[in-house]
């Protein structure tokens, strides 16, 4: 019998972690974290990792598994996650995966595309343009050439925008085109669950979570990471805003405002990404009984 991977996705602060742990207890199994930042040991407060008490004895893979100084990409996650799943399915019929990083979820469940190599000169020219014209100009260009990817990319992440533009220029195809070309057959069954809330409720939860992060030491954590702010692992919402504040670009109150606003924007991009997948079954996080009935019916087949 094939094993079954239950994938739980959705925007930040919607309640994915709690549902995953509750289900792991029911199925007496383990959890894979499909989060591009929770894998880094040095980033705890700003990534909303579950505490040991919240984990409640459930084994979590890819939490605190790497240092910010180590290279860890979606492709590397795909390889390692499949190895872990192969091992777990020897002794478990069901495994849980949870996370809001769409690229990591896609990597594990359907595979990534091998994009043809692009001439280094293309990226060099784009970097020159970034320095002379600014990131906003490059993002506007991406919006015209690949609106689908522009809708989900972090507008303030130069690495992602440069990568998309270099692929477009080097292959004459959009980055979103290549993202749809990587589907591979997996040896396990897949059940995908998405959690969502009304926008006002979700945004309130995001703001409250940020307030709690700040209260328990987010700024102090960011201060310890400031010397490494150029690392790719730290190019993320929740740290970049504080780094800019520490450099005097804006005051504390503006920093807090941006932390909350950018977290809400990130949640919107997450939903845009996941809503494109037709295999995800959507629920409200408080519909535990409905989710349990759905899973029982799916697993019965």
N, C-alpha and C positions, 0 to 999 in steps of 0.2 A: 504494500500500500504506500502511495506517495505521502510524504508529509505535507502539512498545510501551513503556510505563512499567513498570519493575520496582520495586515499592515494598517496602522492607525495614523491618519494624517490630518492636517488642518492648520489653521493659523496659530500664532503664538498666543498663549494665555487662555486657550479655549478649553483646556482640560484633558489633553491627550495623555499626559503622564499618569494621572490617576486611573483613567480607564485601562491603560496598558497594564498597570500593576494589578488592578482588580482582576483582569482577565488572566494574567499569568498565574494568579493564585487558583483560579477556577480550573485551569488546564494543567496546573502543576508543571510549569514550563519556565523558560528564560526569555529575556528581552534583548533585542538589538536596538541600539539608539541610532537612528538615521538623522543625526544632527551634526552639521558641519563645524560646530564650535564646542559642543559638550565633550568632544573627545580630548580637548586640551586641558591638561591638569591645572595650568596656571590661571585658567579662566573659569571661575566658579560662580561668583555672585552674578555677573553680567550675562551668564548663559542659562540661568534658572535651572541648574541641574537638580535632580531629586536628591534630597538628603538621605543619609543611611536610614533614618527613621522612616522616611517615605518609601524607600525601596523595600523595607519590611522583609529583608532576607532574600528577595528575588535577585538572582544574578543578572546584572546588566552588562552587556558587551558594548565596547566603544564609548564608554564614559571614563574620562581620565586615562585613556589608553595611550596618549601621545603628549609630547611637549610642544609648545608653540614654536620651538626651534626645529621641529621635525617636519618633513614634507608629508602631507597627507591630503590627497585629492579625492574627487568622486570616483575616479578610476581605481585608485588604491582601495577605497572603501568597497567597491564592487568585488574586487578579488578577495579581500579578507572576509567580507560578509558571506560570500558564497562558501568559503572554507568553513566558517563557523556554522553555517546552516547545514552543510553536509555532515558535520560532526553531530550536531544536535538532533538531526532527524534520524540518527541511528538509535536514539533512546527516547525521543519525544515525537508524538504524532502532530503536535501543534507547537509553533514558535510564534512569538509576538515581535513585531517590529514597530517602532514608534518614532515619529520625527516630523519636523516641518520643513526640512531642507529638500525641496522638490527634486533636485538633481541627484541627491544621495538615494532618495526613495526610488527614483527611476533606475538608477544604476543597479540596485539590488534586485528589483522586480522584473526589469525588462532589458537591462544592459545599455551601455553607452555606445555611441557611434565612434568609429575610428575616422577622425577627420583627416583628410590628406594634409601632409606637411606643407606649410606656407613659407615662402622665401623670407628669411630674416630681414631682408631689406624693407619688406612691407611694414613690419612692426616698427622698425627704426624710423621710418617716415611718419608713422602714426604718432610715435612718441614725440617727435619733433613738433608735430602739429598740436599735440596735447600741451606742450610747454609754451608754444607761441599763441595758440588760439583759445586754450582752455577746455575743460571737460564738458561744459555745457554745449559748446559748439559741436563736439564729437557726438554727444548724446542726441542732439537734434538731427544729425546726419543719420544716426542709427534709427531714429524714429521714422525717417523717410524710407530707408533701405530695408528695414526689418521691423515693422511695427509690432509684430507678435512678440518678438524677444524684447523689444524696448518696453513693452507693457509689464514685463515681469522682472527686468533687471534692476538692480540697485543703481539709481541715477548718479550716485556719488562714489561708485566703485570703479576707478579707472581701469583696473585689471580686466574686469568683465567686459567693459565697453570696448577697450582696445582689442580684446580677444575676438569679440563678435565682428568688429569692423575688419580686422585682418583676415578673418575667415571669409567674409563676404568678398573682399578685394582679391584674395588669393585663390578662391574657388569659383567665383561667379555664382554662388548660391548663398542663400541666407543662412544665418546661424540656426534659426529655428527649423529650417529644412533638415539640417544635419541631425538636430536633436530628435527628429521623428524617424530617422532611418536606422536606429540602433536596436530595434526590438529583437530579442532572442528568446528562444524557447527555454523555459526553466523546467527543471526536473521536479519541482514542487507545485502543489496547488496554491493559488493565491486568492485571498479574500481581502478586499480593500474597503476600509471604513473611513469615512470623513466626518469630522466634527465641525459644526458651524453654529453660530449664534447670530441673533439680530445685531446689526452693526453697532447700534448705540450701546447695547449690553457688552459686546466684545470690546469696544473702545474704552468703556469704563473699566473693564477688568484689566486691560493693558495699562491704563494710567495708574490703577491701584497697584499693580505688580511693580511698576517702575518706582512708585513711591516707597514700596517695601524694599526693593533692591537698594535704593539710596539710603534708607534707614539702616540697613544691615551692613553697609560698607562698600557700595559700588565705587564711589569716588576714591576711597582708599585703595581698593584693588587696582583701579585704573592707574593710580599714581605709581604703584610698584611695576606696572607694565609699560609705563611711558617710555623708558629707554629703548624699548623694542617696538615702538609704534609703527615702524615701517614694515614689519613682518606681515606677510599676506594673511596669516592667521588672525591678525588684529584689525583687519580692514572690515569692520562689522559694526552694525548698529549697537549702541550701548557703550562703546569704547571710543570710537572716532570723535563723537561729540565732546566727550570729556577731555580728550587730548587737545582738541581745538581750544577749549576753555582754558586749559592749562597753559596754552601758548598765547593767551590774551586776546583771542579773536572775538570773544563775547563774554558777558558776565555769567554768574552762577544761575540766575533766574532764567536767562535765555537758554542756557545749557539744558536745564531741566525741561523747558518747553520743547526744545529740539529732540531730546531723548524720547519724550512721549510721542511727539508728532511723527518722528521717523520710525518708531516702533509700530505705530498705527499704519503707516504707509507700507512697512514690511509685511504686516498681516494682510493687507490688501493684495500685495504681490503674491503672497503664498496662496491665497484663495484663487487668484487668477490662474496660477500654475496648475493647481489641483483640479479646478473645475473643467479643465480641458480633457481630463481623463474620464472616459465614459464608464470605466469599470469600478469607479468609487461609489459606494452606497453611503448617502449622507444622513446624519442623525444630529439631534441636539445632544449635548453632553449629559443632560439629565435624563435621557431616555434609556436608562440602563436595561430595563426589562425588555424594551423593544429591541435593543441591540443583542441581548442574550438570546431572544427568540429567533432573530435573524441568523445569528451564528449557528445555533443548534440546527436550524433548517439547512443551512449551507453545508455544514459538516456531515449531516445525515446522508448527503449525496456523495 
